């Protein structure tokens, strides 16, 4: 059958299937990689200790290169592979079992950072955490998250009285502790089962290493101030990096209160979510003096919102609606007045958002670090909507987007993965709604050859490899350019995961077959009907003509079987690519005998809207093509 008489571009079924297949292959590969990301351990167990013992620590100017110091002698019991030691169990699941609900954390952290000392021993921390939990099901096995931490001690106290202060509470023996590396669990095997409905306290001692090469967990940040090289420690817990700092129930739904204490060198100030409660002094075994800073109890919150900073910054402050706002910055920046602007706008911004959303800011104070450098770049910048804690998009001025793009190209890992995802997704969304140019969003993808995080690639492909791209053959200009541009940058992440894919084919098959069978028994068999078939056919450029011809010949039968409203829906699908008034007129004439007057008016208005949107998208596509030709 020849092509229809109506205007349009015709391709063979083979070419249409090829276009759809290529896009589907990209998305399938992404899904496979995403599955592997959660299914496979990011490092083998034998390398866990190496992560905490860097071969050479960074040195400050004028300082002799330090000699690496050995870590603690206590070796954690790391789980062997499933095949030769541990049978399948709850440690193979992505989600924690529901046996325990955390209620409160008593957390103490002691980083050994000292001024002018970046030796391996100074970049370690120790800690203790007592977690009050409620048992919901009898269990003699406890699981909580822990990654790159040595568990120095573990005890369980209880059952407790409701106030959790019963000094006479008994103890439940811990028979064994081991790590399930794949899912990042610390597993405690108990001598007796915990009883449902009772409260218990998990008491854990641990140690770990400050991160130097990534901004995950507790990380080191180097900067220059008053002519000297200086260091600070800060935390980045989202999305799942709290487990890098202390053993915890690291899932967003498992909220609890926190009492946080930080032990630090007297030269530094310690900050956390809440205001300071008390401060004291203690000596270590060598007689060195340390400051102990404790903070007020937090509201109920997930682990990823816990925050710590240890620094020698200075601050300026003001009161806004009864709450203190402090701007922290380098001493040079404070003296030069560079923090004044941040102080003057932060209060009004918070007040505006409180009024806009009719929600009061829940904490009694706000600490702002407008210039914290997360790399050695020559410029400062600030990412808003920190940790994506609000449901809104963030726009920057042209200079801000330019600097963010420069940072991504120079050192993408300086920006945490959650913010790389945020930047890409926000930029494309803002461009679609005419807040920024599409070229600004595309510029953020230039660094992708260095991107090895699946979730960021997912955002990129969802915004670039759209359904319209493969279903509309009028995009023949953009498709080969986009394919060349993306494949060139996909090589790195594919090489990273291809070996893992080959080694885990069986596991993947098991996962996907189980998922498919679960879908088969849970999804209603009546969710797919004949109108869905027509809509599916009309979803492609060629199929729209087929569906249109079918409706012309069978509109009365379709109307009688499914009602005229189904015709309205199908007309919208058929008209998805219209871009001229003559095409609108053609569809109006086509449906004039099918619909009531009010339905015809509704369809006309909707088709006009579709036309305007398509004209806008054509212009957008032309600009994408021009950008790709320039950058491919």
Order of alpha helices (4+ residues) and beta strands (2+ residues): alpha-alpha-beta-beta-beta-beta-beta-beta-beta-beta-beta-beta-beta-beta-beta-beta-beta-beta-beta-alpha-alpha-beta-alpha-alpha-alpha-alpha-alpha-alpha-alpha-alpha-alpha-alpha-alpha-alpha
